[in-house]
């Protein structure tokens, strides 16, 4: 009888020890997961005491940037150009004597300036850059309608992160494209960017004035 009681007590002690170890393991897993989620939130810009703001009446952030595009056309140096044609109109269009640039696709890594419209001293080392592509989708010879998709990349001590923009770029005095997201200091940002031509020099250089208004952002 005493032997049975002792065995029963030992079994209970073993069971309790096993459950205690399992509980500690589960608690440790939840602790690590919580720390990882917390650090991820800070890294992506959603923590650090910042709060998410959504306002459709007044923007939560505004900025004005100048977008400089210098197209490589075989006559200028690759060191002095920031964009290049990677796809030309189809042979079928040329065979039909279509004189438009429909289908032309340009990839760019353009410098952007803030507060001044002048080109930066170095085209390669700027705190803000626009990286992406635009393609001409207008079939009429008299229009230069395009479609844009690019990221505005911020890399300075003041701001780090990206804004993602995309949308139609018709041949109008002003046009709006969507800010569909962001990272870093612009985590989960959304809004509208209004573009207008600020300077055009032939086919190789143009400068856009870009007013960005964010209506969803962390502040």
Order of alpha helices (4+ residues) and beta strands (2+ residues): alpha-beta-beta-beta-alpha-beta-beta-beta-beta-beta-beta-beta
